[in-house]
């Protein structure tokens, strides 16, 4: 049941097929090379004493070697722990203390930090470095290893990975993801999105995250497809390779930046059969403008760290702007009230999911795990959503982002949709501020389409009052050059609340 066995099923028949191509460096690996390099890392880990279930923490820049290390960890029966390259020393210390990895791979610039952390923990990890393809002590260690390795057997519920959630409300939680969770989700997506022989994936996502590693890479590997690997997303560079790609997976920022380029045309995208968006909400304006410009309809889907992908707009059929489509095969999705009673169509409530894609619980947090599951086994996502009469799922927001003003529930997305339609509003983010009478009030951060032209506040208020009930109209407006986002492009409303949500804040 080792995930690696499934991911590598097609490798032997595709030894000479391109697996990874990095236009930035000229690197090219075939599937035969990827399989051999992964085996070398599995041998290195085993030689260094890694046993099934041991955690291997990796904090490095995106490169082919990093993907081979991930596959090598799976082969050796280890548990992969990818870490955001932006994590600070204090954050890393928490992860190391909590997960107790036996083996760490980091950039040379971070080695001193991990060494200091080692001095403060009971179980010190072996530390290796990786600074890009073929650079670093972990590469040197693997070079002398055999290119053959017998994959370690694992059961379906054994852990393949631990991913830490963002921790916007308290300490991050380690989501325990099994071999079965990842394999089931990968195979469902491969079928649902119609992966074909000869598909080529343009991959500009980070690989320390579910989207880039467990969605994008899993689909490509299961299909033995070529991946055009960019270390980061730059619209102009990505556009150079669009004619060579058939599938693009991105976050909404990718698509807004493509649209900002004059050279982004229908002719440039004619070979791409599928553009997929996720990790953050896609604005309807972006959805519509993209279709007008290219003739292609973006497929939006919905997932999270703990579950992988839950829903998707259809490959064949209508992709509806503002929705995340239907529950994926094998996954149940329901909307409930506070007592877990199912709600009717178009009623907003707690979005809950159940299925083989749902994680095994939070690492060393049994009480927290129990809190997040209902008695009948549904995972409480923390998202607020609704399902319409046709079965399309829409995400209204996070439950923690819900604004309760004078006893009324206000869903930020409803207000944002009105604001985003106002002239010269590029994007908005609605959040709560402390209100002396109502407990919470509605605040809105506004990004102008033309940075030189201030959006008229009177006009904002006038339009909102025409289209929204009085208690939903923003009472505080903040003008920003950009919204705070995490590495996957998701707006961090907790930061907006911290900066602009205080009772005494004056705009």
C-alpha positions as CSV (number, residue, x, y, z in Angstrom):
1,X,0.0,0.0,0.0
2,X,3.1,2.3,-0.2
3,X,2.0,5.4,-2.2
4,X,5.4,5.3,-4.0
5,X,4.4,2.0,-5.7
6,X,1.3,3.5,-7.2
7,X,3.0,6.8,-8.2
8,X,5.8,4.8,-10.0
9,X,3.7,2.2,-11.7
10,X,4.2,3.8,-15.1
11,X,7.8,4.8,-14.6
12,X,9.3,1.6,-16.0
13,X,7.3,2.0,-19.3
14,X,8.3,5.7,-19.5
15,X,12.0,5.5,-18.6
16,X,12.9,7.8,-21.5
17,X,10.0,10.1,-21.2
18,X,10.7,13.6,-19.7
19,X,9.6,13.8,-16.1
20,X,10.9,17.2,-15.1
21,X,12.2,20.1,-17.2
22,X,13.3,23.3,-15.6
23,X,13.5,26.2,-18.2
24,X,15.3,28.4,-15.7
25,X,18.3,26.1,-15.4
26,X,18.1,23.8,-18.4
27,X,17.8,20.8,-16.2
28,X,16.0,17.8,-17.7
29,X,15.3,14.5,-16.0
30,X,13.6,11.5,-17.5
31,X,11.4,9.2,-15.5
32,X,14.2,6.6,-15.5
33,X,16.5,9.2,-13.9
34,X,13.8,10.3,-11.4
35,X,13.3,6.7,-10.3
36,X,17.0,6.0,-9.9
37,X,17.6,9.3,-7.9
38,X,14.6,8.5,-5.6
39,X,16.1,5.1,-4.9
40,X,19.4,6.7,-4.0
41,X,17.7,8.9,-1.5
42,X,15.8,5.9,-0.1
43,X,19.1,4.1,0.3
44,X,20.7,7.1,2.0
45,X,17.9,7.5,4.5
46,X,17.9,3.8,5.3
47,X,21.7,3.8,5.8
48,X,21.4,6.7,8.2
49,X,19.0,4.7,10.3
50,X,15.6,6.0,9.1
51,X,12.9,3.4,10.0
52,X,9.3,3.2,8.8
53,X,7.3,6.0,10.3
54,X,10.3,8.3,11.1
55,X,9.7,11.9,10.1
56,X,11.9,13.6,7.5
57,X,11.6,17.4,7.5
58,X,12.5,19.3,4.3
59,X,12.8,23.0,4.0
60,X,14.4,23.8,0.7
61,X,13.8,25.7,-2.5
62,X,11.8,24.0,-5.3
63,X,14.0,21.8,-7.5
64,X,14.1,18.3,-9.1
65,X,16.2,17.0,-6.2
66,X,13.6,18.0,-3.7
67,X,10.9,16.0,-5.5
68,X,13.2,13.0,-5.6
69,X,13.8,13.3,-1.9
70,X,10.0,13.3,-1.3
71,X,9.7,10.1,-3.3
72,X,12.7,8.6,-1.6
73,X,11.1,9.2,1.8
74,X,8.0,7.4,0.7
75,X,10.0,4.5,-0.7
76,X,11.9,4.1,2.6
77,X,8.6,4.1,4.6
78,X,9.3,7.5,6.2
79,X,6.8,10.3,6.9
80,X,7.5,13.4,4.8
81,X,7.3,16.8,6.6
82,X,7.5,19.6,4.0
83,X,8.0,23.1,5.5
84,X,7.4,26.5,4.0
85,X,10.7,28.2,3.0
86,X,9.4,31.4,4.7
87,X,9.2,29.8,8.2
88,X,11.3,31.7,10.9
89,X,13.6,30.1,13.4
90,X,10.9,30.2,16.2
91,X,8.4,28.5,13.9
92,X,10.9,25.8,12.9
93,X,11.7,25.2,16.5
94,X,8.1,24.5,17.3
95,X,7.8,22.1,14.3
96,X,11.0,20.2,15.3
97,X,9.9,19.9,18.9
98,X,6.4,18.7,17.9
99,X,7.2,16.4,15.1
100,X,10.6,15.2,16.2
101,X,12.1,14.5,12.8
102,X,15.0,12.1,12.6
103,X,16.4,13.7,9.4
104,X,16.3,17.3,8.2
105,X,17.2,18.6,4.8
106,X,17.5,22.4,4.6
107,X,19.3,25.1,2.7
108,X,22.8,25.9,3.8
109,X,21.6,29.3,5.0
110,X,19.2,27.6,7.5
111,X,21.7,25.0,8.7
112,X,22.8,27.1,11.6
113,X,19.2,27.6,12.8
114,X,18.5,23.9,12.7
115,X,21.8,23.2,14.5
116,X,20.8,25.7,17.3
117,X,17.4,24.0,17.5
118,X,19.1,20.6,17.7
119,X,20.9,21.8,20.9
120,X,17.6,22.6,22.5
121,X,15.6,19.4,21.8
122,X,15.9,15.9,23.3
123,X,16.1,14.0,20.0
124,X,18.5,15.7,17.7
125,X,18.0,15.3,13.9
126,X,20.6,14.6,11.3
127,X,21.0,17.7,9.2
128,X,21.8,17.7,5.5
129,X,21.8,20.6,3.1
130,X,20.3,21.2,-0.4
131,X,20.8,24.4,-2.3
132,X,19.5,23.4,-5.7
133,X,19.9,20.5,-8.1
134,X,23.1,18.6,-7.3
135,X,24.3,21.1,-4.7
136,X,24.5,20.2,-1.0
137,X,25.5,17.4,1.4
138,X,22.4,15.4,0.8
139,X,23.2,15.2,-2.9
140,X,26.7,14.2,-2.2
141,X,25.5,11.5,0.2
142,X,23.0,10.1,-2.3
143,X,25.6,10.1,-5.2
144,X,27.4,7.0,-3.8
145,X,24.2,5.0,-3.1
146,X,22.7,2.3,-5.2
147,X,20.1,3.2,-7.8
148,X,18.0,0.1,-6.8
149,X,15.8,0.0,-3.7
150,X,13.0,-2.4,-2.6
151,X,10.1,-0.2,-1.5
152,X,9.2,-0.6,2.1
153,X,5.6,-2.0,2.6
154,X,3.2,0.3,4.4
155,X,-0.5,-0.2,5.4
156,X,-3.2,2.1,4.1
157,X,-3.5,4.1,7.3
158,X,0.3,4.5,7.8
159,X,1.4,8.1,7.5
160,X,2.9,9.4,4.2
161,X,3.1,13.0,5.4
162,X,2.5,15.5,8.1
163,X,1.5,19.0,7.0
164,X,1.2,21.8,9.5
165,X,-1.8,24.2,9.1
166,X,-1.4,27.9,9.2
167,X,-2.1,28.4,12.8
168,X,-4.0,31.7,12.5
169,X,-5.8,30.9,15.8
170,X,-3.2,29.3,18.1
171,X,-0.3,26.9,17.4
172,X,-0.2,25.2,14.0
173,X,-1.6,21.6,14.0
174,X,0.1,18.8,12.2
175,X,-2.4,17.1,9.8
176,X,-1.6,13.4,9.5
177,X,-2.1,12.3,5.9
178,X,-1.9,8.6,5.0
179,X,-0.7,6.7,2.0
180,X,-4.4,5.8,1.3
181,X,-5.6,9.5,1.6
182,X,-3.1,10.7,-1.0
183,X,-3.5,7.7,-3.4
184,X,-7.3,7.9,-3.4
185,X,-7.4,11.6,-4.0
186,X,-4.7,11.4,-6.8
187,X,-6.6,8.6,-8.6
188,X,-9.9,10.4,-8.4
189,X,-8.5,13.7,-9.8
190,X,-6.6,11.8,-12.5
191,X,-10.0,10.5,-13.7
192,X,-12.2,13.5,-13.0
193,X,-9.9,15.9,-14.8
194,X,-9.5,13.6,-17.7
195,X,-5.7,13.2,-17.7
196,X,-4.5,11.9,-21.1
197,X,-1.5,10.3,-22.6
198,X,0.9,13.2,-23.6
199,X,-0.5,15.7,-21.1
200,X,2.2,18.2,-20.0
201,X,1.8,20.1,-16.8
202,X,3.0,23.7,-16.3
203,X,4.0,23.6,-12.6
204,X,4.9,26.9,-11.0
205,X,3.5,26.2,-7.5
206,X,5.6,25.6,-4.4
207,X,6.0,21.9,-3.4
208,X,5.7,22.3,0.4
209,X,1.9,22.6,0.0
210,X,-1.0,20.2,-0.8
211,X,-1.7,22.0,-4.1
212,X,1.8,21.8,-5.6
213,X,2.9,18.5,-4.2
214,X,-0.1,16.2,-3.5
215,X,-2.4,17.5,-6.3
216,X,-0.2,18.7,-9.2
217,X,2.7,16.3,-8.8
218,X,0.6,13.3,-7.9
219,X,-1.5,13.7,-11.1
220,X,1.5,14.1,-13.3
221,X,3.4,11.2,-11.7
222,X,0.4,8.8,-11.9
223,X,0.1,9.7,-15.6
224,X,3.9,9.7,-16.2
225,X,3.4,13.2,-17.6
226,X,6.1,15.8,-18.2
227,X,6.3,18.7,-15.7
228,X,7.6,22.0,-16.7
229,X,9.0,23.0,-13.4
230,X,9.4,26.7,-12.4
231,X,11.0,27.5,-9.1
232,X,8.4,30.3,-8.7
233,X,5.7,31.9,-10.8
234,X,6.6,34.8,-13.1
235,X,3.9,35.5,-15.7
236,X,6.3,36.5,-18.6
237,X,8.4,33.4,-18.1
238,X,5.4,31.1,-17.7
239,X,3.9,32.5,-20.9
240,X,7.0,31.3,-22.8
241,X,6.1,27.7,-22.0
242,X,2.3,27.9,-22.3
243,X,2.4,26.7,-25.9
244,X,4.2,23.5,-24.7
245,X,1.7,22.8,-21.9
246,X,-1.7,21.1,-21.9
247,X,-2.6,21.5,-18.2
248,X,-2.0,24.5,-15.9
249,X,-2.6,24.4,-12.2
250,X,-2.4,27.7,-10.4
251,X,-3.8,30.1,-7.7
252,X,-5.9,33.1,-8.7
253,X,-2.9,35.3,-8.6
254,X,-1.5,33.4,-11.6
255,X,-4.5,34.2,-13.7
256,X,-4.7,37.9,-12.7
257,X,-1.0,38.3,-13.6
258,X,-1.5,36.5,-16.9
259,X,-4.3,38.9,-17.7
260,X,-2.2,41.9,-16.9
261,X,0.2,41.0,-19.8
262,X,-0.7,42.3,-23.2
263,X,0.9,39.3,-24.9
264,X,-1.5,36.9,-23.1
265,X,-3.8,35.9,-26.0
266,X,-6.1,33.1,-27.1
267,X,-3.4,32.0,-29.6
268,X,-0.9,31.6,-26.8
269,X,-3.2,29.3,-24.8
270,X,-4.6,27.3,-27.6
271,X,-2.7,24.1,-26.7
272,X,-3.8,24.2,-23.0
273,X,-6.9,22.0,-22.6
274,X,-7.4,22.7,-18.9
275,X,-6.7,25.7,-16.6
276,X,-7.3,24.8,-12.9
277,X,-7.5,27.3,-10.0
278,X,-7.5,26.7,-6.3
279,X,-6.0,27.5,-2.8
280,X,-7.9,30.8,-2.7
281,X,-11.2,32.1,-4.1
282,X,-11.2,33.1,-7.7
283,X,-12.9,36.4,-8.4
284,X,-15.8,36.2,-10.8
285,X,-14.3,39.1,-12.8
286,X,-11.1,37.1,-13.3
287,X,-13.2,34.1,-14.3
288,X,-15.1,36.1,-16.9
289,X,-12.2,38.2,-18.2
290,X,-10.1,35.0,-18.7
291,X,-12.9,33.4,-20.8
292,X,-13.3,36.5,-22.9
293,X,-9.6,36.8,-23.5
294,X,-8.8,33.2,-24.2
295,X,-12.0,31.3,-24.9
296,X,-11.0,29.0,-22.0
297,X,-13.1,28.5,-18.9
298,X,-11.1,28.1,-15.7
299,X,-12.0,25.1,-13.6
300,X,-12.2,26.0,-9.9
301,X,-12.0,23.4,-7.2
302,X,-11.9,23.3,-3.4
303,X,-9.6,21.5,-1.0
304,X,-7.7,22.0,2.2
305,X,-4.6,20.6,4.0
306,X,-6.6,18.1,6.0
307,X,-8.6,16.6,3.1
308,X,-6.9,17.2,-0.2
309,X,-9.5,18.0,-2.8
310,X,-13.2,17.8,-1.9
311,X,-15.1,19.3,-4.8
312,X,-14.5,20.4,-8.4
313,X,-16.3,22.0,-11.2
314,X,-16.8,19.5,-14.0
315,X,-14.4,18.7,-16.8
316,X,-17.4,18.2,-19.1
317,X,-20.3,20.4,-18.2
318,X,-20.9,23.9,-17.0
319,X,-18.3,25.5,-14.8
320,X,-20.1,28.1,-12.7
321,X,-18.2,31.3,-11.6
322,X,-18.2,31.7,-7.9
323,X,-18.7,28.0,-7.1
324,X,-16.3,25.2,-6.5
325,X,-18.4,22.6,-8.3
326,X,-19.6,19.2,-7.1
327,X,-18.4,16.8,-4.5
328,X,-15.7,14.5,-6.0
329,X,-16.6,10.8,-6.4
330,X,-16.4,9.1,-3.0
331,X,-16.5,12.3,-1.0
332,X,-19.6,13.4,0.8
333,X,-20.2,17.1,1.4
334,X,-23.0,18.6,3.6
335,X,-24.0,22.0,5.0
336,X,-25.3,22.0,8.6
337,X,-26.5,24.3,11.3
338,X,-24.7,24.6,14.7
339,X,-26.3,21.3,15.8
340,X,-25.2,19.4,12.7
341,X,-28.6,19.3,11.2
342,X,-28.6,19.3,7.4
343,X,-29.7,22.5,5.8
344,X,-31.8,23.0,2.7
345,X,-30.5,24.2,-0.7
346,X,-28.9,27.7,-0.7
347,X,-28.9,27.9,3.1
348,X,-25.5,29.0,4.5
349,X,-23.9,26.8,7.2
350,X,-21.0,24.7,8.3
351,X,-19.4,22.8,5.4
352,X,-18.5,19.3,6.4
353,X,-16.8,16.5,4.4
354,X,-16.4,12.7,4.7
355,X,-14.5,10.3,2.6
356,X,-11.3,8.4,2.0
357,X,-9.5,11.7,1.3
358,X,-10.0,12.9,4.9
359,X,-6.9,12.9,7.1
360,X,-6.2,10.7,10.1
361,X,-6.2,13.4,12.7
362,X,-3.9,16.0,14.2
363,X,-0.4,14.9,15.3
364,X,-0.3,14.3,19.0
365,X,-3.6,16.3,19.5
366,X,-6.3,13.7,20.1
367,X,-8.6,16.2,21.9
368,X,-8.4,18.6,19.0
369,X,-9.0,15.8,16.5
370,X,-12.1,14.7,18.4
371,X,-13.4,18.3,18.4
372,X,-13.1,18.6,14.6
373,X,-15.2,15.5,13.8
374,X,-18.9,14.9,14.2
375,X,-20.3,11.8,15.8
376,X,-21.1,10.4,12.4
377,X,-17.6,10.9,11.0
378,X,-17.8,14.2,9.1
379,X,-14.8,16.6,9.3
380,X,-15.8,20.1,10.3
381,X,-13.8,22.2,7.8
382,X,-14.3,25.5,9.4
383,X,-15.6,26.9,6.1
384,X,-19.1,28.4,5.6
385,X,-20.8,27.2,2.5
386,X,-24.0,26.5,0.6
387,X,-25.2,24.0,-2.0
388,X,-27.6,25.2,-4.7
389,X,-30.5,23.2,-6.2
390,X,-28.2,21.8,-8.9
391,X,-25.6,20.6,-6.4
392,X,-23.0,23.3,-7.0
393,X,-21.0,24.1,-3.8
394,X,-20.1,27.7,-3.0
395,X,-17.7,28.8,-0.2
396,X,-19.0,31.8,1.6
397,X,-16.0,32.2,3.9
398,X,-14.3,30.9,7.0
399,X,-16.4,30.5,10.1
400,X,-13.8,32.6,12.0
401,X,-14.2,35.3,9.4
402,X,-18.0,35.5,10.0
403,X,-19.0,38.9,11.2
404,X,-21.7,39.1,13.9
405,X,-22.9,42.7,14.2
406,X,-25.8,43.5,16.5
407,X,-26.8,39.9,16.4
408,X,-26.9,39.7,12.6
409,X,-24.6,37.2,10.7
410,X,-22.7,38.9,7.9
411,X,-20.8,36.8,5.3
412,X,-17.8,38.7,3.9
413,X,-18.0,37.3,0.4
414,X,-21.5,38.7,-0.1
415,X,-20.2,42.2,0.6
416,X,-17.0,41.7,-1.4
417,X,-19.0,40.7,-4.5
418,X,-20.8,44.1,-4.3
419,X,-17.6,46.0,-3.7
420,X,-15.7,44.3,-6.5
421,X,-18.2,45.4,-9.1
422,X,-17.7,49.1,-8.3
423,X,-15.6,51.1,-10.8
424,X,-11.9,51.3,-9.9
425,X,-12.1,48.6,-7.3
426,X,-9.6,45.9,-8.2
427,X,-10.3,43.7,-5.2
428,X,-11.7,43.9,-1.7
429,X,-11.4,42.0,1.6
430,X,-14.2,42.4,4.2
431,X,-13.4,41.7,7.8
432,X,-14.6,42.6,11.3
433,X,-13.6,45.6,13.5
434,X,-14.5,46.1,17.1
435,X,-17.7,48.2,17.4
436,X,-18.6,49.8,20.7
437,X,-22.4,49.2,20.2
438,X,-22.7,46.2,17.9
439,X,-19.8,44.2,19.1
440,X,-18.4,43.9,15.6
441,X,-18.8,46.2,12.6
442,X,-18.0,45.6,8.9
443,X,-14.7,46.9,7.6
444,X,-13.4,46.7,4.0
445,X,-9.9,46.9,2.6
446,X,-10.0,48.3,-0.9
447,X,-7.4,47.8,-3.7
448,X,-7.8,50.3,-6.5
449,X,-7.5,49.3,-10.2
450,X,-5.7,52.5,-10.8
451,X,-3.3,53.2,-7.9
452,X,-3.2,56.9,-8.8
453,X,-7.0,57.3,-8.4
454,X,-8.6,57.0,-5.0
455,X,-11.9,55.1,-4.9
456,X,-14.6,57.5,-3.9
457,X,-15.8,56.5,-0.4
458,X,-19.2,58.2,-0.9
459,X,-19.7,56.1,-4.1
460,X,-18.7,52.9,-2.2
461,X,-21.3,53.7,0.5
462,X,-24.0,54.6,-2.0
463,X,-23.6,51.4,-4.0
464,X,-23.5,49.2,-0.9
465,X,-26.6,50.9,0.5
466,X,-28.5,50.2,-2.7
467,X,-27.6,46.5,-2.8
468,X,-27.1,45.5,0.8
469,X,-29.1,45.6,4.0
470,X,-28.0,48.4,6.2
471,X,-26.3,46.2,8.7
472,X,-24.0,44.7,6.0
473,X,-22.7,48.1,4.7
474,X,-19.0,48.7,5.6
475,X,-18.6,51.3,8.3
476,X,-14.8,51.4,8.0
477,X,-12.9,51.6,4.8
478,X,-9.1,51.0,4.5
479,X,-7.2,51.8,1.3
480,X,-4.2,49.5,0.6
481,X,-1.7,49.0,-2.2
482,X,-2.1,45.2,-1.7
483,X,-3.8,42.7,0.5
484,X,-1.8,40.5,2.9
485,X,-1.5,37.0,1.5
486,X,0.1,33.7,2.4
487,X,2.4,31.9,0.0
488,X,-0.6,30.3,-1.8
489,X,-2.3,33.7,-2.4
490,X,-5.0,33.4,0.2
491,X,-5.9,36.7,1.8
492,X,-4.9,36.7,5.5
493,X,-7.9,38.4,7.2
494,X,-6.5,37.8,10.6
495,X,-3.7,40.3,9.7
496,X,-6.3,42.8,8.5
497,X,-8.2,42.4,11.8
498,X,-5.0,42.8,13.8
499,X,-3.9,46.0,11.9
500,X,-7.2,47.7,11.2
501,X,-9.8,46.0,13.4
502,X,-9.1,47.7,16.7
503,X,-11.8,49.9,18.2
504,X,-9.5,52.9,18.4
505,X,-8.1,52.6,14.8
506,X,-8.7,55.7,12.8
507,X,-8.5,55.6,9.0
